[in-house]
Amino acid sequence: MNIKIFNAFSRDGEDKVYVQHRIKQKSKLVKEMLVDNESHIFLTGNSKVLPKSIDKAFVHVLTNENVFSEEEAIKFLNKLKKDNKYYIETW
C-alpha cells in the first residue's frame, strides 16, 4: 500500500495554503494517482467552500494534464464519487 498525505494549513502563519493549492501544485502526481493508479481520495474540511473548490481543482488538473475535456473530467469525478473512490468529509 502506498499512502500520500498532503497537508494544507490555512490558519497557520501568514501564508494561506488551501487544499486546492496543493492539488494544483502536485498536478502531475494527482493526475497519476487519479487516472493511472486508480487511487482513493479522502478530503476533510469546511463544507461551505471545500467541495466545490476541490472539484474545480481536480477538473483543472485533469484538463491541464490533457487527460480529459472539462465535461469528461466532471463525469470522471462523479464516477469516482459514485464508486466511493472520492470521499469528502465536511463540517
C-alpha positions, -999 to +999 in steps of 0.1 A: +000+000+000+013+034-009-002+064+010+004+100+002-007+127+026-005+164+017-014+189+044-028+224+038-030+247+068-049+279+060-048+292+096-011+286+104+011+315+096+006+344+072+006+324+040-028+308+034-023+273+019-055+256+009-061+220-003-069+232-039-035+249-039-018+216-030-038+198-057-026+222-084+010+222-071+011+184-073-007+184-107+013+156-123+012+134-092-025+140-087-032+130-123-012+098-119-029+090-087-064+096-101-061+082-136-031+058-138-032+043-103-069+045-096-063+058-061-088+066-034-091+102-023-103+113+012-107+150+019-118+168+050-126+204+057-152+232+056-185+224+040-190+259+027-161+261+002-142+228+001-163+205-021-168+229-050-132+243-048-117+208-047-138+196-076-127+227-096-090+219-087-094+183-099-110+194-131-082+219-136-056+191-132-074+167-154-078+192-182-044+208-179-027+175-179-045+168-211-064+138-198-100+149-203-121+178-216-139+197-188-171+178-193-153+144-193-133+154-161-166+163-143-181+129-153-149+111-142-151+128-108-187+119-104-180+083-112-152+083-086-177+096-060-203+071-070-177+043-068-166+055-033-131+063-045-135+101-039-149+109-005-152+143+012-160+147+049-171+182+057-185+201+086 
